[in-house]
Amino acid sequence: MAAYMAQRIIDGAFDAQGGYAYVISKRADLKAGIDAYLTQQGREDLIL
């Protein structure tokens, strides 16, 4: 689930709601997995 959510952040699906911050506010339990996926994909710039 974390990888899916991270990919959706990369794709810009949550930009209107604040992207990364919005997803983490709703699913804080996935933060470590999302951070790891974004790092693996070279998108550390999306991590706040």
C-alpha positions in Angstrom: 0.0 0.0 0.0 2.9 2.4 0.8 4.4 1.9 -2.6 1.1 2.5 -4.3 0.5 5.7 -2.3 4.0 6.9 -3.0 3.6 6.4 -6.7 0.3 8.3 -6.6 2.2 11.2 -4.9 4.9 11.1 -7.7 2.1 11.1 -10.3 0.6 14.2 -8.8 -2.7 12.7 -7.8 -2.8 14.5 -4.5 -1.3 17.9 -5.5 -4.6 19.8 -5.0 -4.7 18.6 -1.4 -1.0 19.2 -0.7 0.6 15.9 -2.0 2.9 14.3 0.5 1.6 16.2 3.5 -2.0 15.2 2.7 -1.2 11.5 2.4 0.9 11.4 5.6 -1.9 13.3 7.5 -4.3 10.6 6.5 -2.1 7.5 6.6 0.8 8.2 9.1 1.3 4.5 9.5 2.6 4.3 5.9 5.2 7.1 6.3 8.3 4.9 6.5 7.3 2.9 3.4 6.4 6.0 1.4 9.6 7.7 2.3 11.6 4.5 1.3 9.8 4.3 -2.0 10.3 7.9 -2.8 14.0 7.7 -2.0 14.4 4.6 -4.2 12.7 6.4 -7.0 15.0 9.4 -6.6 12.2 11.7 -5.6 13.5 12.8 -2.2 12.4 16.3 -3.2 8.8 15.3 -2.5 9.5 14.4 1.2 8.7 17.2 3.5 
